[in-house]
Amino acid sequence: MLSPIHHPTASFQFLWRPSLPKHRCCSSRGGLCDIARKPRPKTMIFASREGNPEVGLQVGERLYLGMDFGTSGARFALIDKRGTIHAEGKREYPLYKSKDTIDWIDSWKSTLLSLLEDVPFHLRQLIASISIDGTSATTIIIDSTTGEPLWRPFLYNESCSDALPKVKSIAPENHTVCAGSSTLCKLVSWWNVFDSNKDSAALLHQADWLLWLLHGNLGVTDYNNALKVGYDPELESYPPWLLSQPYSKLLPSVKAPGSPIGFLKEDVRTQYAFPKDCVVCTGTTDSIAAFLAARATQPGKAVTSLGSTLAIKLLSTSRIEDARYGVYSHRLDDKWLVGGASNTGGAVLRQIFNDEQLENLSEQINPMKTSPLDYYPLPTVGERFPMADPKMAPRLHPRPESDVEYLHGILESIARIEAKAYGLLKELGATPVEEVFTAGGGAKNGKWTKIRERVLGLPVSRAIQTEAAYGAALLALKGAQQCVQ
């Protein structure tokens, strides 16, 4: 369940919007068509109180809609030019089945239309622009003439190791695409097994495809999503070693995130009562959108996400790429977002303690005291960053009699891994970290924040906004500002 939003210029209440028994859906071609009745999960909406629907809005002021399509569900956030949230909500993906597998295409499509319905009706006419983020390397290959998918979607965490030798033979050493889960490996794997005519095939990322349903201009992506298919954001082009391959004809054109693509299609606009001048803008990946939400805009600012794993992203003036550690850089305007992810994190804690134990034990920890325990907490064998060792075993012993001391040791050991990760990025040439904002469930643990602050020797605080949908809304705002310049 989402928490209510508190903002000095606006007040909010819970509004339940009931699921409709029947809804209209974008067809594969991008039009609207009735689909069979399917149960849809409820969503919780946060909207301004009735009687004063445009709290904090000036006459003629516009709103900006961002949508986040994550691993298990989707969210929307509606903001004004100051970043104030006027509505937000979420949906879990309905798990439609097709031949005993989940039909993700229908699920994502249905969820997109559900979110549009969930935007409070009285705010829709104020929306100037829309942007969407999706999971990185989630890949959809469609027939460009019909809009029909030619293959089931390749999900973000799916590895196509069969294509890895071919990709490594054409790409530079340690390139980002040299991983089985890269978009390029998925494209090559499909190319090698699909026997039918490929002349009309086109590759889209999840965010591209969802945005296409709204604007209708096929074959447009952003340079964050395009990174793992081989696009070079520094040169602003696909490299020659990729363009020389026969499947390069499937690649979409690339724009900066938050660039206007086109107006919202008329059938979508009229169905949901959006304004005629509503512009659809390029999106980004979910992790980049979450970073944007934290508003870390200066080099040296970083976001650590403490979820099931520990992921860090650092804004840098230098681009860093090293596939040995899973380190790669996303372009953010004239800067670089350098990132890496460790297998340590909350998943280890959940194997040992439940939520109540974590809360009670954490309260008893003295965060200013150094723990003598030296662990390397991992949920299973294998680490990727800041040490690339697929055979590394978890180290969680010796276990003291006191659970407080044990939890203290684990939390501090994870903090040491975080410090080593930022140290590695510096060694590789990134801008040194100066301040860390925290996202994810671990951000709620104040004692852990104090431990990390001591171990890192840096200011550490919880990011005010952490939802990727908020970051996508900021991209929509960016796109709208380009339209009026």
MARMIMAR-154560 format. One line per field, with one value per residue (C-alpha): z, y, x; residue number from 0; chain; residue in three letters. Coordinates in nm, 4 decimals. Each point is the difference from the previous one (the first is absolute). Example, Ala and Ser with C-alpha at 12.3 -4.5 7.8 and 13.67 -1.06 7.14 Angstrom:
BEGIN
Z 0.7800, -0.0660
Y -0.4500, 0.3440
X 1.2300, 0.1370
seq 0, 1
mol A, A
type ALA, SER
***
This chain:
BEGIN
Z 0.0000, -0.0854, 0.2721, -0.0129, -0.1457, 0.2208, -0.1604, 0.1493, -0.2850, -0.0398, 0.2037, -0.1106, 0.0696, -0.1025, -0.2930, -0.1106, -0.3678, -0.0758, -0.2752, -0.3028, -0.1283, -0.3545, -0.1434, -0.3299, -0.0972, -0.2517, -0.2722, -0.1214, -0.2791, 0.2587, -0.0407, 0.2554, 0.0032, 0.2408, 0.1645, 0.1913, 0.3583, 0.2307, 0.3743, 0.0809, 0.3352, 0.1907, 0.0263, 0.2808, -0.1154, 0.1875, -0.1174, 0.1277, 0.2204, -0.1638, 0.0037, -0.0780, -0.2822, -0.1219, 0.3334, -0.0543, -0.3722, -0.1609, -0.2706, -0.3275, 0.1640, -0.1508, 0.1427, -0.1113, 0.0087, 0.0610, 0.0007, 0.1300, -0.1220, 0.2470, 0.0534, 0.1748, -0.0618, -0.1269, 0.1578, -0.1136, 0.1427, -0.1033, 0.0836, -0.0657, -0.1124, 0.3618, 0.0495, 0.2265, -0.0338, -0.0740, -0.0447, -0.0062, -0.0024, -0.0783, -0.1642, 0.0257, -0.3334, -0.0776, -0.0756, -0.3239, -0.1224, -0.3539, -0.0574, 0.3666, -0.0063, 0.1095, -0.2818, 0.0898, -0.3099, 0.0965, 0.3659, -0.0606, -0.2537, 0.2401, 0.2844, -0.2141, -0.0800, 0.3634, 0.1164, -0.2508, 0.1399, 0.3542, -0.0546, 0.1689, -0.2720, 0.1063, -0.0384, -0.3418, -0.2033, 0.1725, -0.1131, -0.2436, -0.0484, 0.0792, 0.0403, 0.0980, 0.1414, -0.0312, 0.1187, -0.1577, -0.2835, -0.0148, -0.3744, -0.2391, -0.3690, -0.2094, -0.3625, -0.1027, -0.2581, 0.2305, 0.3459, 0.1068, 0.2231, -0.1875, 0.3207, 0.3668, 0.1871, 0.1290, 0.3652, 0.1693, 0.1959, -0.2782, -0.1154, -0.3605, 0.0528, -0.3361, -0.1700, 0.2242, -0.2058, -0.3131, 0.1821, 0.1568, -0.3420, -0.1414, 0.3023, 0.1693, 0.3031, 0.3240, -0.1842, 0.1730, -0.2582, 0.0977, 0.2498, -0.0677, 0.1249, -0.2326, -0.2600, -0.2770, 0.1164, -0.0049, -0.3502, -0.1294, 0.1665, -0.1640, -0.3367, 0.0089, 0.0774, -0.1821, -0.3396, -0.1561, -0.2009, 0.2104, -0.2447, 0.1899, 0.3507, 0.2426, 0.3487, 0.2817, 0.3690, 0.2466, 0.0513, -0.3774, -0.0692, 0.2694, -0.1231, -0.3571, 0.1073, 0.0957, -0.2865, -0.2914, -0.1452, -0.0259, 0.0555, 0.2585, 0.3171, 0.2446, 0.0528, 0.3488, -0.1233, -0.3128, 0.1965, 0.0414, -0.3689, -0.0804, -0.0571, 0.0809, 0.1857, -0.0119, -0.3797, -0.0285, -0.2489, -0.0346, -0.0449, -0.3350, 0.1416, 0.0736, -0.3152, -0.2119, 0.1353, -0.1942, 0.3002, 0.0384, -0.2213, 0.2976, 0.2192, 0.0900, -0.0408, 0.3207, 0.1803, 0.3375, 0.2889, 0.0383, -0.3668, -0.1632, -0.2472, -0.0995, 0.1226, 0.1796, -0.2599, -0.0576, 0.0902, 0.3312, 0.0678, -0.0576, 0.1908, 0.3143, -0.0400, -0.0269, -0.1659, -0.3711, 0.0665, 0.2313, -0.1149, 0.0418, 0.0854, -0.0063, 0.3246, 0.1744, 0.2086, 0.3402, 0.1891, -0.1752, 0.0726, 0.3678, 0.0028, -0.1654, 0.2692, 0.2684, -0.1683, 0.0317, -0.2686, 0.0762, -0.0679, 0.3156, 0.1063, 0.0198, 0.0710, 0.1786, -0.0383, 0.2942, -0.1226, -0.0430, -0.1352, 0.0433, -0.3104, -0.0295, -0.2568, 0.0002, -0.2096, -0.1613, -0.2542, -0.1324, -0.1786, 0.1483, -0.1695, 0.1368, -0.0623, 0.2399, 0.2887, -0.1770, 0.0079, -0.2777, -0.0509, -0.1103, -0.1533, 0.1829, -0.2198, 0.0233, 0.2933, 0.0624, 0.2437, 0.1002, 0.1618, 0.1394, 0.2080, 0.2709, 0.0921, 0.3666, 0.1421, 0.1520, -0.1336, 0.2434, 0.2932, -0.0884, 0.0109, 0.3654, 0.1521, -0.0508, -0.0216, 0.3686, 0.1078, -0.2327, 0.1437, 0.3665, -0.0250, -0.1997, 0.2755, 0.2420, -0.2200, 0.0847, -0.3518, 0.1255, 0.1203, -0.2500, -0.0335, 0.0228, -0.2113, -0.3563, -0.2311, -0.3705, -0.0028, -0.3143, -0.0532, -0.2106, -0.1497, -0.2354, -0.0024, -0.2909, 0.1420, 0.1430, -0.0189, -0.3073, 0.1343, -0.1054, 0.2528, 0.3039, 0.2903, 0.2547, 0.3220, 0.2971, 0.2792, 0.2809, 0.1348, 0.3435, 0.2681, -0.0206, -0.2973, 0.0381, -0.0491, -0.2888, -0.1846, 0.0750, -0.1583, -0.3120, -0.0490, 0.0455, -0.2349, -0.2716, 0.0631, -0.0516, -0.3325, -0.0971, 0.0911, -0.2013, -0.2972, -0.0014, 0.0427, -0.3067, -0.2116, 0.1053, -0.0919, -0.3410, -0.0566, 0.1134, 0.1873, 0.3736, 0.1977, 0.2263, 0.1197, -0.0045, -0.0207, 0.0890, -0.1659, 0.0573, 0.3150, 0.1791, -0.0115, 0.2784, 0.2494, 0.1771, 0.1942, -0.3224, -0.1539, 0.2912, -0.0369, -0.3713, 0.0611, 0.2387, -0.2264, -0.3177, 0.1727, -0.1998, 0.0528, -0.0507, -0.0110, -0.1227, -0.3392, 0.0258, -0.3186, -0.0992, -0.2319, -0.3619, -0.1127, 0.1486, -0.2046, -0.3127, 0.0775, 0.0169, -0.3508, -0.1162, 0.1478, -0.1815, -0.3304, 0.0454, 0.0710, -0.3291, -0.1846, 0.1207, -0.0651
Y 0.0000, 0.3452, 0.2592, 0.3304, 0.2901, 0.2973, 0.3323, 0.3469, 0.1324, -0.2898, -0.2457, -0.3431, -0.2737, -0.3607, -0.0573, -0.3508, -0.0265, -0.3178, -0.2349, 0.0133, -0.3238, 0.0827, 0.2333, 0.1095, -0.0879, 0.1010, -0.2591, -0.1223, 0.2557, 0.2746, 0.0601, -0.0531, -0.3149, -0.1758, -0.3009, -0.2853, 0.0658, -0.0789, 0.0641, 0.2917, 0.0742, 0.3060, 0.2965, 0.2453, 0.3606, 0.3026, 0.3174, 0.3510, 0.0421, 0.0551, 0.3598, 0.1351, -0.2250, 0.2087, 0.0594, 0.2047, 0.0517, 0.3399, 0.0838, -0.1540, -0.2112, -0.3444, -0.3452, -0.2706, -0.3753, -0.2639, -0.3751, -0.2678, -0.3585, -0.2032, -0.3691, -0.0791, 0.2971, 0.3538, 0.3427, 0.3487, 0.3397, 0.3321, 0.3092, 0.3728, 0.2077, 0.0352, -0.3767, -0.0101, -0.3264, 0.0449, -0.3657, -0.3397, -0.3616, -0.3528, -0.3202, -0.3546, -0.1759, -0.2302, -0.3362, -0.0950, -0.3452, -0.1144, -0.3629, -0.0432, 0.3053, 0.3559, 0.2253, 0.3045, 0.1931, -0.0100, 0.0559, 0.3151, 0.1329, -0.0463, 0.1623, 0.3027, 0.0641, -0.0588, 0.2660, 0.2498, -0.0675, 0.0406, 0.3544, 0.2194, 0.1172, 0.3662, 0.0141, -0.1639, 0.3160, 0.1662, -0.2626, 0.1464, -0.3030, -0.3680, -0.2175, -0.3642, -0.2009, -0.3769, -0.2774, 0.0075, -0.2483, -0.1192, -0.0527, -0.0293, -0.0874, 0.0883, -0.0013, 0.3652, -0.0369, -0.1554, 0.0952, -0.3617, -0.1507, -0.2543, -0.1645, 0.0029, 0.2861, -0.0616, 0.1086, 0.2191, -0.2866, -0.2584, -0.1213, -0.1034, -0.1605, -0.1771, 0.3344, 0.1107, -0.1498, 0.1783, 0.3299, -0.0219, -0.0666, 0.3311, 0.2355, 0.1641, -0.1816, 0.0576, 0.1887, 0.0292, -0.2286, -0.2830, -0.1434, -0.2650, 0.2251, 0.2905, 0.1118, -0.0817, -0.3616, -0.0288, 0.1440, -0.2334, -0.3014, 0.0804, 0.0631, -0.3426, -0.1958, 0.1941, -0.1655, 0.2198, 0.3173, 0.2583, 0.2908, 0.1797, -0.0787, 0.2850, 0.0030, 0.2006, 0.0169, -0.0285, 0.3776, 0.0635, -0.2390, 0.1448, 0.3533, -0.1115, -0.1051, 0.3641, 0.1925, -0.2475, 0.0799, -0.3331, -0.0392, 0.2607, -0.0615, 0.1928, -0.0306, -0.1510, -0.2941, -0.0326, -0.0374, -0.3777, -0.0557, 0.1683, 0.3668, 0.2386, 0.2982, 0.1892, -0.0130, 0.0124, -0.2860, -0.3747, -0.1151, -0.1345, -0.3492, -0.0156, 0.1706, -0.2526, -0.2838, -0.1144, 0.0467, 0.3673, 0.0878, -0.0838, 0.2732, 0.3024, 0.3639, 0.1561, 0.3243, 0.1435, -0.1023, 0.2489, 0.1022, 0.0723, -0.2721, 0.1066, 0.0872, -0.2532, -0.1970, 0.1244, -0.3274, -0.0208, 0.3700, -0.0081, -0.3253, 0.1405, 0.3717, 0.1240, 0.3387, 0.0324, 0.1406, -0.2836, -0.1086, -0.3466, 0.0034, -0.2603, -0.1861, -0.1780, -0.3115, -0.0512, 0.0326, 0.3258, 0.1384, -0.0872, 0.1886, 0.3017, -0.0060, 0.0568, 0.3328, -0.0731, 0.2440, 0.0758, -0.2149, -0.1868, -0.0526, -0.3651, -0.2181, -0.3320, -0.2254, -0.2391, -0.2507, -0.3727, 0.0888, 0.2978, 0.2193, 0.3262, 0.2768, 0.2933, 0.3153, 0.0490, 0.2223, -0.3085, -0.3000, -0.3389, -0.3365, -0.3293, -0.3170, -0.1919, 0.1654, 0.0686, 0.3716, 0.2159, 0.3616, 0.1517, 0.3434, 0.2720, 0.3096, 0.1072, -0.2315, -0.3735, -0.2209, -0.2728, -0.3051, -0.3443, -0.2521, -0.2439, -0.3180, 0.1009, 0.1849, -0.0509, -0.3519, -0.1201, 0.1723, -0.1588, -0.3448, 0.0548, 0.2455, 0.0925, 0.3623, 0.0233, -0.1362, 0.2388, 0.2962, -0.0985, -0.1072, 0.3065, 0.2270, -0.1564, 0.0569, 0.2757, 0.1228, 0.2000, -0.3182, -0.1959, -0.3654, -0.2402, -0.2576, -0.0394, -0.1567, -0.0106, -0.0433, -0.1696, -0.1854, -0.2685, -0.0740, 0.2663, 0.3725, 0.2445, 0.3421, 0.1349, -0.3431, -0.2098, -0.3552, -0.2463, -0.2501, 0.2285, -0.1664, 0.1910, 0.0780, 0.0421, -0.1686, -0.0009, 0.0860, 0.1647, -0.0923, 0.3440, 0.0522, 0.3750, -0.0452, -0.2387, 0.2427, 0.2838, -0.2026, -0.0776, 0.3603, 0.1328, -0.2625, 0.1037, 0.3621, -0.0999, -0.1617, 0.3227, 0.2005, -0.2367, 0.0370, 0.3784, -0.0383, -0.2232, 0.2512, 0.2634, -0.2346, -0.0538, 0.3757, 0.1178, 0.3252, -0.0667, -0.0335, 0.2950, -0.0713, -0.3047, -0.0060, -0.3264, -0.1709, -0.3377, -0.1692, 0.0378, 0.3777, -0.0247, -0.1410, 0.3055, -0.1961, -0.1532, 0.3468, 0.1140, -0.3057, 0.0652, 0.3666, -0.0964, -0.2692, 0.2103, 0.3167, 0.1893, 0.1619, -0.2647, 0.0801, -0.1469, 0.1284, 0.2056, -0.1589, -0.3516, -0.1186, -0.0470, 0.1339, 0.3364, -0.0074, -0.0801, 0.2974, 0.2213, -0.1217, 0.0912, 0.3464, 0.0254, -0.0915, 0.2538, 0.2735, -0.0815, 0.0445, 0.3579, 0.1122
X 0.0000, 0.1241, 0.0457, -0.1873, 0.1947, 0.0733, 0.0834, -0.0164, -0.2144, -0.2396, -0.2049, -0.1098, -0.2485, -0.0461, -0.2333, -0.0887, -0.0814, -0.1963, 0.1080, -0.2259, -0.1524, 0.1040, 0.2605, 0.1402, 0.3486, 0.2632, 0.0243, 0.3349, -0.0245, -0.0356, -0.3757, -0.2750, -0.2088, -0.2287, 0.1577, -0.1573, -0.0951, 0.2860, 0.0252, 0.2253, 0.1573, -0.1101, 0.2293, 0.0458, 0.0004, 0.1212, -0.1727, -0.0642, -0.3025, -0.3352, -0.1182, 0.3460, 0.1170, 0.2926, 0.1744, 0.3140, -0.0640, -0.0088, -0.2534, 0.1135, 0.2728, 0.0597, 0.0765, 0.2429, -0.0658, 0.2642, -0.0568, 0.2362, -0.0248, 0.2043, 0.0523, -0.3299, -0.2258, -0.0379, -0.0464, -0.0868, 0.0911, -0.1533, 0.2062, 0.0054, 0.2992, 0.1196, 0.0035, -0.3047, -0.1916, -0.3712, -0.0920, 0.1635, -0.1029, 0.1087, -0.1149, 0.1234, 0.0355, -0.2944, 0.1566, -0.1738, 0.0925, 0.0721, 0.0971, 0.0995, 0.2263, -0.0688, -0.1139, 0.2080, -0.1032, -0.3670, 0.0846, 0.2089, -0.2502, -0.2904, 0.1947, 0.0880, -0.3645, -0.0953, 0.2454, -0.1395, -0.3458, 0.1306, 0.1248, -0.2655, -0.2364, -0.0003, 0.3810, 0.0303, -0.0694, 0.2969, 0.2540, 0.2539, 0.2255, 0.0549, 0.3105, 0.0505, 0.2892, 0.0385, 0.2277, 0.3457, 0.0633, -0.3623, -0.0277, -0.2945, 0.0378, -0.3030, -0.1134, 0.0267, -0.2782, -0.2605, 0.1267, -0.0332, 0.2706, 0.2122, 0.1210, -0.0811, 0.1745, 0.3523, -0.0142, 0.2598, 0.1614, -0.0096, 0.3394, 0.0642, 0.3391, -0.0318, 0.0642, 0.2848, 0.2885, -0.1253, -0.0458, 0.3463, 0.1501, -0.1264, -0.0082, 0.3000, 0.1399, -0.1927, -0.2762, -0.3388, -0.1622, 0.2377, -0.2465, -0.2609, -0.2800, 0.0878, -0.2521, 0.2455, 0.0344, -0.3778, -0.0164, 0.2718, -0.1615, -0.3354, 0.1669, 0.1621, -0.3169, -0.2739, -0.0478, -0.2675, 0.0483, 0.1841, -0.0251, -0.2766, 0.1257, 0.0712, 0.1521, -0.1562, 0.0759, -0.2873, -0.0256, 0.0223, -0.2842, -0.2260, 0.0673, -0.0678, -0.3494, -0.0521, 0.1662, -0.0108, 0.3461, 0.1780, 0.3728, 0.1043, 0.2001, 0.2185, 0.3732, -0.0363, -0.2065, 0.2175, 0.3249, -0.0261, -0.0669, 0.3322, -0.0868, 0.2850, -0.1504, 0.3290, 0.0234, -0.3799, -0.0075, 0.0045, 0.3631, 0.1260, 0.0570, -0.3755, -0.1278, 0.1901, -0.2152, -0.3104, -0.2297, 0.0952, -0.2979, -0.2248, 0.1531, -0.2143, 0.0991, 0.1322, -0.0855, 0.0955, -0.2288, -0.2835, -0.0014, -0.3382, -0.1047, -0.3485, -0.3463, -0.2159, -0.1964, -0.3504, -0.1726, 0.1855, -0.0525, -0.3733, -0.0466, 0.1614, -0.0789, 0.3578, 0.0675, 0.0787, 0.3480, 0.1132, 0.3478, 0.1525, 0.3728, 0.2752, 0.0541, 0.2842, 0.0708, -0.1608, 0.3285, 0.0904, -0.3474, 0.0434, 0.3309, -0.1620, -0.2694, 0.2637, 0.0927, 0.3751, 0.1125, 0.3674, 0.3113, 0.0978, -0.3627, -0.1013, -0.3016, 0.0326, -0.3020, -0.0342, -0.2542, 0.0473, 0.3419, 0.2323, 0.0152, 0.1893, -0.0144, 0.2424, -0.0231, 0.3403, 0.1703, 0.1831, -0.1439, 0.0983, -0.0557, 0.1314, -0.1982, 0.2273, -0.1865, -0.3270, 0.0839, -0.1423, -0.0984, -0.3266, 0.0078, -0.1917, 0.0181, 0.3678, 0.0820, 0.0240, -0.1848, 0.2446, -0.1522, 0.0581, -0.1925, 0.1087, -0.1850, 0.0047, -0.2976, -0.3404, -0.0476, 0.2690, -0.1671, -0.3356, 0.1619, 0.0941, -0.2491, -0.3628, -0.1198, -0.0911, 0.3380, 0.1847, -0.1864, 0.0393, 0.3643, 0.0981, -0.1331, 0.2498, 0.3068, 0.2482, 0.0866, 0.3002, 0.1711, 0.2109, -0.0976, 0.2961, -0.1851, 0.1233, -0.2575, -0.0743, -0.3778, -0.1293, -0.3297, 0.1720, 0.3411, 0.1289, 0.0830, 0.0210, 0.0889, 0.2268, 0.1651, -0.0732, 0.0122, -0.2734, 0.1366, 0.0080, -0.1777, -0.2087, 0.1901, -0.2340, 0.1961, 0.0921, -0.3439, 0.0044, -0.2525, -0.1565, -0.2317, 0.0531, 0.3743, -0.0616, -0.2290, 0.2430, 0.2791, -0.2033, -0.1158, 0.3527, 0.1457, -0.2471, 0.1026, 0.3650, -0.0917, -0.1769, 0.3118, 0.2178, -0.2369, 0.0268, 0.3759, 0.0167, -0.1893, 0.2538, 0.2876, -0.1556, -0.0063, -0.3433, -0.0591, 0.0559, -0.3230, -0.0844, -0.3529, -0.2257, -0.3799, -0.1705, -0.2954, -0.1624, -0.1261, 0.3334, -0.0357, -0.2590, 0.2533, 0.1421, 0.2633, 0.1299, 0.0199, 0.2176, 0.2239, 0.0422, 0.0715, 0.2812, 0.1457, -0.0212, 0.1170, -0.2625, -0.3398, -0.2696, -0.3715, -0.3257, -0.1080, -0.3215, -0.1340, 0.0990, -0.2765, 0.1050, -0.3386, 0.0989, 0.3225, -0.2016, -0.2253, 0.3105, 0.0898, -0.3506, 0.0539, 0.3336, -0.1645, -0.2790, 0.2538, 0.1746, -0.3295, -0.0444, 0.3574
seq 0, 1, 2, 3, 4, 5, 6, 7, 8, 9, 10, 11, 12, 13, 14, 15, 16, 17, 18, 19, 20, 21, 22, 23, 24, 25, 26, 27, 28, 29, 30, 31, 32, 33, 34, 35, 36, 37, 38, 39, 40, 41, 42, 43, 44, 45, 46, 47, 48, 49, 50, 51, 52, 53, 54, 55, 56, 57, 58, 59, 60, 61, 62, 63, 64, 65, 66, 67, 68, 69, 70, 71, 72, 73, 74, 75, 76, 77, 78, 79, 80, 81, 82, 83, 84, 85, 86, 87, 88, 89, 90, 91, 92, 93, 94, 95, 96, 97, 98, 99, 100, 101, 102, 103, 104, 105, 106, 107, 108, 109, 110, 111, 112, 113, 114, 115, 116, 117, 118, 119, 120, 121, 122, 123, 124, 125, 126, 127, 128, 129, 130, 131, 132, 133, 134, 135, 136, 137, 138, 139, 140, 141, 142, 143, 144, 145, 146, 147, 148, 149, 150, 151, 152, 153, 154, 155, 156, 157, 158, 159, 160, 161, 162, 163, 164, 165, 166, 167, 168, 169, 170, 171, 172, 173, 174, 175, 176, 177, 178, 179, 180, 181, 182, 183, 184, 185, 186, 187, 188, 189, 190, 191, 192, 193, 194, 195, 196, 197, 198, 199, 200, 201, 202, 203, 204, 205, 206, 207, 208, 209, 210, 211, 212, 213, 214, 215, 216, 217, 218, 219, 220, 221, 222, 223, 224, 225, 226, 227, 228, 229, 230, 231, 232, 233, 234, 235, 236, 237, 238, 239, 240, 241, 242, 243, 244, 245, 246, 247, 248, 249, 250, 251, 252, 253, 254, 255, 256, 257, 258, 259, 260, 261, 262, 263, 264, 265, 266, 267, 268, 269, 270, 271, 272, 273, 274, 275, 276, 277, 278, 279, 280, 281, 282, 283, 284, 285, 286, 287, 288, 289, 290, 291, 292, 293, 294, 295, 296, 297, 298, 299, 300, 301, 302, 303, 304, 305, 306, 307, 308, 309, 310, 311, 312, 313, 314, 315, 316, 317, 318, 319, 320, 321, 322, 323, 324, 325, 326, 327, 328, 329, 330, 331, 332, 333, 334, 335, 336, 337, 338, 339, 340, 341, 342, 343, 344, 345, 346, 347, 348, 349, 350, 351, 352, 353, 354, 355, 356, 357, 358, 359, 360, 361, 362, 363, 364, 365, 366, 367, 368, 369, 370, 371, 372, 373, 374, 375, 376, 377, 378, 379, 380, 381, 382, 383, 384, 385, 386, 387, 388, 389, 390, 391, 392, 393, 394, 395, 396, 397, 398, 399, 400, 401, 402, 403, 404, 405, 406, 407, 408, 409, 410, 411, 412, 413, 414, 415, 416, 417, 418, 419, 420, 421, 422, 423, 424, 425, 426, 427, 428, 429, 430, 431, 432, 433, 434, 435, 436, 437, 438, 439, 440, 441, 442, 443, 444, 445, 446, 447, 448, 449, 450, 451, 452, 453, 454, 455, 456, 457, 458, 459, 460, 461, 462, 463, 464, 465, 466, 467, 468, 469, 470, 471, 472, 473, 474, 475, 476, 477, 478, 479, 480, 481, 482, 483, 484
mol A, A, A, A, A, A, A, A, A, A, A, A, A, A, A, A, A, A, A, A, A, A, A, A, A, A, A, A, A, A, A, A, A, A, A, A, A, A, A, A, A, A, A, A, A, A, A, A, A, A, A, A, A, A, A, A, A, A, A, A, A, A, A, A, A, A, A, A, A, A, A, A, A, A, A, A, A, A, A, A, A, A, A, A, A, A, A, A, A, A, A, A, A, A, A, A, A, A, A, A, A, A, A, A, A, A, A, A, A, A, A, A, A, A, A, A, A, A, A, A, A, A, A, A, A, A, A, A, A, A, A, A, A, A, A, A, A, A, A, A, A, A, A, A, A, A, A, A, A, A, A, A, A, A, A, A, A, A, A, A, A, A, A, A, A, A, A, A, A, A, A, A, A, A, A, A, A, A, A, A, A, A, A, A, A, A, A, A, A, A, A, A, A, A, A, A, A, A, A, A, A, A, A, A, A, A, A, A, A, A, A, A, A, A, A, A, A, A, A, A, A, A, A, A, A, A, A, A, A, A, A, A, A, A, A, A, A, A, A, A, A, A, A, A, A, A, A, A, A, A, A, A, A, A, A, A, A, A, A, A, A, A, A, A, A, A, A, A, A, A, A, A, A, A, A, A, A, A, A, A, A, A, A, A, A, A, A, A, A, A, A, A, A, A, A, A, A, A, A, A, A, A, A, A, A, A, A, A, A, A, A, A, A, A, A, A, A, A, A, A, A, A, A, A, A, A, A, A, A, A, A, A, A, A, A, A, A, A, A, A, A, A, A, A, A, A, A, A, A, A, A, A, A, A, A, A, A, A, A, A, A, A, A, A, A, A, A, A, A, A, A, A, A, A, A, A, A, A, A, A, A, A, A, A, A, A, A, A, A, A, A, A, A, A, A, A, A, A, A, A, A, A, A, A, A, A, A, A, A, A, A, A, A, A, A, A, A, A, A, A, A, A, A, A, A, A, A, A, A, A, A, A, A, A, A, A, A, A, A, A, A, A, A, A, A, A, A, A, A, A, A, A, A, A, A, A, A, A, A, A, A, A, A, A, A, A, A, A, A, A, A, A, A, A, A, A, A, A, A, A, A, A, A, A, A
type MET, LEU, SER, PRO, ILE, HIS, HIS, PRO, THR, ALA, SER, PHE, GLN, PHE, LEU, TRP, ARG, PRO, SER, LEU, PRO, LYS, HIS, ARG, CYS, CYS, SER, SER, ARG, GLY, GLY, LEU, CYS, ASP, ILE, ALA, ARG, LYS, PRO, ARG, PRO, LYS, THR, MET, ILE, PHE, ALA, SER, ARG, GLU, GLY, ASN, PRO, GLU, VAL, GLY, LEU, GLN, VAL, GLY, GLU, ARG, LEU, TYR, LEU, GLY, MET, ASP, PHE, GLY, THR, SER, GLY, ALA, ARG, PHE, ALA, LEU, ILE, ASP, LYS, ARG, GLY, THR, ILE, HIS, ALA, GLU, GLY, LYS, ARG, GLU, TYR, PRO, LEU, TYR, LYS, SER, LYS, ASP, THR, ILE, ASP, TRP, ILE, ASP, SER, TRP, LYS, SER, THR, LEU, LEU, SER, LEU, LEU, GLU, ASP, VAL, PRO, PHE, HIS, LEU, ARG, GLN, LEU, ILE, ALA, SER, ILE, SER, ILE, ASP, GLY, THR, SER, ALA, THR, THR, ILE, ILE, ILE, ASP, SER, THR, THR, GLY, GLU, PRO, LEU, TRP, ARG, PRO, PHE, LEU, TYR, ASN, GLU, SER, CYS, SER, ASP, ALA, LEU, PRO, LYS, VAL, LYS, SER, ILE, ALA, PRO, GLU, ASN, HIS, THR, VAL, CYS, ALA, GLY, SER, SER, THR, LEU, CYS, LYS, LEU, VAL, SER, TRP, TRP, ASN, VAL, PHE, ASP, SER, ASN, LYS, ASP, SER, ALA, ALA, LEU, LEU, HIS, GLN, ALA, ASP, TRP, LEU, LEU, TRP, LEU, LEU, HIS, GLY, ASN, LEU, GLY, VAL, THR, ASP, TYR, ASN, ASN, ALA, LEU, LYS, VAL, GLY, TYR, ASP, PRO, GLU, LEU, GLU, SER, TYR, PRO, PRO, TRP, LEU, LEU, SER, GLN, PRO, TYR, SER, LYS, LEU, LEU, PRO, SER, VAL, LYS, ALA, PRO, GLY, SER, PRO, ILE, GLY, PHE, LEU, LYS, GLU, ASP, VAL, ARG, THR, GLN, TYR, ALA, PHE, PRO, LYS, ASP, CYS, VAL, VAL, CYS, THR, GLY, THR, THR, ASP, SER, ILE, ALA, ALA, PHE, LEU, ALA, ALA, ARG, ALA, THR, GLN, PRO, GLY, LYS, ALA, VAL, THR, SER, LEU, GLY, SER, THR, LEU, ALA, ILE, LYS, LEU, LEU, SER, THR, SER, ARG, ILE, GLU, ASP, ALA, ARG, TYR, GLY, VAL, TYR, SER, HIS, ARG, LEU, ASP, ASP, LYS, TRP, LEU, VAL, GLY, GLY, ALA, SER, ASN, THR, GLY, GLY, ALA, VAL, LEU, ARG, GLN, ILE, PHE, ASN, ASP, GLU, GLN, LEU, GLU, ASN, LEU, SER, GLU, GLN, ILE, ASN, PRO, MET, LYS, THR, SER, PRO, LEU, ASP, TYR, TYR, PRO, LEU, PRO, THR, VAL, GLY, GLU, ARG, PHE, PRO, MET, ALA, ASP, PRO, LYS, MET, ALA, PRO, ARG, LEU, HIS, PRO, ARG, PRO, GLU, SER, ASP, VAL, GLU, TYR, LEU, HIS, GLY, ILE, LEU, GLU, SER, ILE, ALA, ARG, ILE, GLU, ALA, LYS, ALA, TYR, GLY, LEU, LEU, LYS, GLU, LEU, GLY, ALA, THR, PRO, VAL, GLU, GLU, VAL, PHE, THR, ALA, GLY, GLY, GLY, ALA, LYS, ASN, GLY, LYS, TRP, THR, LYS, ILE, ARG, GLU, ARG, VAL, LEU, GLY, LEU, PRO, VAL, SER, ARG, ALA, ILE, GLN, THR, GLU, ALA, ALA, TYR, GLY, ALA, ALA, LEU, LEU, ALA, LEU, LYS, GLY, ALA, GLN, GLN, CYS, VAL, GLN
***
